[in-house]
């Protein structure tokens, strides 16, 4: 299945790289997959965004190929994108390593371009402490947002992160809300 001259997986990878503000280092293509080596500025590390093409089911054999590539390149993180599904064994192996499996429901377009989706930002530790001190609360006392929320997935927030959500408002100009990411 093609999308604007490229595969859906490629397009999702490009949207992901843009949304998470990763820096593209290199793009490599093979018969079974397309790999994007990226640098993650916030965490000062490199990762592989791996698009698996034409697989209905991604199993442990395909994941072992990924682990081998990570070892060869000296990378310790990966994000896997596919239009298929992941087997239980593949999911368990990914949990043990720093491998994020993107669901096939990950959007093919930039969701923040829609006027009804507010901008989401992950707060750093300093900002997080400042907000908690300002409101005299613990993180668990904050309004929560699920880690499976499409906007949370898009920006790469994990449980334990705090988000700043900025909405445009006709009366206030801008409304800022904070959410705590949970499983």
N, C-alpha and C positions, 0 to 999 in steps of 0.2 A: 504494500500500500504506500503510495507516494503522497507527499504534502509539499507543494510549491517546489518541485524539483528535487526534494530530498525525502528521506524516510521520516516517519513520525518520530521515531526514536532520536534521530539527529536533531530534529526541531525542538523536541523536549529538552535535549541536552543543552542546546544553545539558549533556550529560555531559562533553564536552571542556572547556567553560568552567569547570565546577565542579572537575574534576580538576586543571586547570592553574592554578587560582586566578586566573582573569582576572576583571576587573570589567566587567559589561555596561553599556554606555553607551546603545546604541540598537538596536532591532530594526526592520528594514524588510522589507516583503514586496512581491514583484512576481510576474508570471505565471511566470517561468522560475526564479526563485531567491529565497531568503530570506537577508538579510544581517544579521549581528550585528556591530556595531562594539563592540570591547572595548579595554580598556586592560590592558597587561601590566605589572604593578607592578614585577617584578624588573628589567626592561629599560627601564622608564620610556618606553614607546612605545605607540602605538595600532595595532591590527590589525583586519582584517575576516575574520570567519568566514563563509564563503559556502557556503550549501547549494544545490546545483543539483538541481532537482526534475524528475523524469520524463525524464531523458536516459539513453539506453542507452550512448552514447559521448560523452565530453567532448573536443572537439577544439580546434584553435587559434582558431576563431571565438568560441567561448564564453570561452576564456581571454583573448582580446583585449578582450571586453566587461568582464571582471574588471579587466584592466590599466587600462582607461579609467576605471572606477569608482574604483580606487585613486588614480589621478592627480587626479580631481575632488575627492576627499575629502582629499587630502594624506596618504594612508597609504602606507607602504612595505612592509608585510607583509600576508600573507593566508594563510588556511588554507581549502582547498577540500574539501567533503564531498559525495559523490555515491554513489548505489547503482550507477552505471554504471562504465565503465572509462575510462581516460585514453589518448588516442592518444600515439604516440611524440613527435610535434611538441609536444603540450601538456606532456609531461613535460620535454622539453628547454627549452622556454620558461620553465617554472616554476623549473628549476635556475638559470637566469641571473638570475632575480629572486628576491626573498625570498618565495616562494610554496610552502607545504607542501601536498602532495597526500595527503590521508588515504586509505588503502586502504579498499575496501568491507568488509574484515574488521575494521575498527575496531569495538570492542564497543558495543552499544546500551545496555549497563548499566554501572554503576560496578563495575569488576572488583575494587577493593579492599574491597568489601563482603563478598566471599567469604572464608570462614575460612582457606582454603588459600593465599590470595594475600597475601604480606606487604606492609607499607607500604614504598614507595620514595620517596626524596627526592633531589633534585639538590643536591650540595654547592656552596657558593659558593667563590670562589678562595682565601679565607683558610682555610676548613676543609680544602680540598683540599691546600694546602701543609702544613698541620699534620699531616694523616694521612700524607702522603708522607715528611715528616721523622721522624715517630714510628716508622715501620716501615723507614726508610732505604732506600726503593725509588723507582724511576721508575714513571710511570703504566703503561707497557707491561709491567711485571713483575706487575701486579695481576691477579686473576681478572677475566675479561672477560664482558660481556653484549652481545648483538647489539642494534643500534639498531632492528631489526625486532621485537624482543620486545614483546608486547602491553602490558606494564606500562611499558616504556620509551616506547613510542609515546603511551600515555595521559598520561604526565606531561610529554611534550615534550622529553625528553633527546636530545641530539645526539652524534655521535661526538666523543670528546674530553672529554665530561662524566664526572664521577665520581658514583656513586650510593651512598647509604647505604640499606641494606635492613634493616628492623627486623622480626624475626620474634618471635612469642610463643612462649615455651618453658616446658614444664611444670617443668623442673628449674632453669633459669637465670632464669626470669621473662621476660627479653628477651634476644635474641641479635642482635648487630649485625654485618652483613657489608658489605664495600665492593666495588663492581664498577666497572670502567672500560668505558665505552660505546665499541664499535667498529662499523664498517660490516659 
